[in-house]
Amino acid sequence: MNGTDSGSENASPRGEYGFVVVSNRLPVDRVIAADGSSSWARSPGGLVTALEPVMRQNEGAWIGWGGQPDLEFEPFDNEGIRVVPVPLSAPDIENYYEGFSNDTLWPLYHDVIAPPSFHREWWESYVEVNQRFAQATAAAAAEGATVWEQDYQLQLVPKMLRELRPDLTIGFFNHIPFPPYGIYSQLPWRAQIIEGLLGADVIGFQRIADAGNFQRAVRRLKGYSTKGTYVEVPLLDNSPGVRVFGPIKRQGSFRTVVARAFPISIDAKSFEDLAREPSVQARAHQIRQELGNPRTLMLGVDRLDYTKGIGHRLKAYGEMLADGLISPEDVTLVQVANPSRERVQAYMALRDEIELTVGRINGDFGTIAHTPISYHHHGYPREEMAALYVAADIMLVTALRDGMNLVAKEYVACRFDEDGVLVLSEFAGASDELKRALLINPHDIDGMKDAILQAISMPKRDRQARMRSLRKRVLENDVARWSTDFLRVLGTYSHHGAAGHTLHEERKTT
Ligand code: GDG
């Protein structure tokens, strides 16, 4: 690593990066060529796109796992971003990642749609791996640097990092929901997680309700006061990280932590540009033709995850076919179910259940010429996704619980023709902003069927009016705005600058 020792025997070694992003997975994938040689390819995603300019301006580094067990390599530069690995062993992956992250926290934070498993050895691994991430970050970050940690796999890192490096400004963003206290309180390590998160200066959530749930947990478990978006964290005089920055200053007694909503978004312009590509337009046309030119093409795009409500969607669709409300000659559903977490038991069971249902519906209602569900258990390139969005008359987002749901926003961004209907679950964070979608409760199957029928028969003028309003929101509130907003608030906590300055400006003024 590029750390240089500060000279003092007790101080943690300092690195050279002024802006450090930390996430479980690095934004690059290892690609093995036919001749056995390996290289790294940037994994596409809004987060990287949004943070890239800040990275370039501020000597940015990205810290995370390379995606394969025991993969150790030297830090390297990838298109302007310093990539710093945190290796994970096969037992780490089993206990910290597949176990505690994906089989304890994920179901718990999504309203226990599936039962969470609590295992003390998973927790121990989570603590140990979080400590490793904190150490790697401490070694990479320059004096007074800004660090932005991402997501539920790393909730202990803020506190661990503050203990190692009190000079840093620390932000944390939670991409998934934060559950109500009645559910959160089941977690045997509930207090430790709250303490871990409160090591940050700014904690971001997708929805106002998530921030409220977090603040309630803080009050119940720690007894700290919360005022508006602020949490007052008492300071012991000799506690590490004694600094009273930020808008509320009570010298010597509290540090204030911001806990509020920053709804994430997408790189909307790049999706629209992609959708406008003649090749994408032609492919959209071709998709419809290959499906036999249905009058209505409906689309679902999800990771194959029990939170996404794919089963509820299929139930509604199957009943509509059975009731004769729609016919397979007129309506086709394309369902992309991207493989996910295939070694976790609940995901294996989900796949079996979904594929059984798809098979039954196609068997019961299909004809030689018309298959009701075109089902795809694999991922597609971005261009194909955009073509599907352009081709679809109706987009079905029926999540039972979802932090935000970017698919809903991507569909809207691609519809520069101002057509298409978004059917959107009110349990997805996106529903807070996308109010002109047809909002549904996915548990209410009859309500979902009514909304789908309404979408099928909606006059063009209504479709356009709704889509225009949705597009305004998505194009204005894009991912660049999300990261700018977060970093602006985080900037008020920096030793090096004042609110409203970019990180770059702050660093220049020191
Ligand atoms: C978590 C939270 C929150 C899917 N299939 C393909 C493909 N995708 C892309 C989509 C979209 C992304 O994956 C999925 O994002 P979502 O937001 O829908 O859901 P999660 O993966 O669960 O993400 C979620 C998000 O974090 C961000 O904070 O919104 O609530 O759960 O971008 O387009 N992309 C390609 N091929 C596929 O087959 N290229």
Residues whose N, C-alpha, C, O or C-beta is under 5 A from the ligand:
A	BS01	GDG	H175 I264 R303 N338 H378 G379 Y380 P381 R382 M385 D402 G403 M404 N405 L406 V407
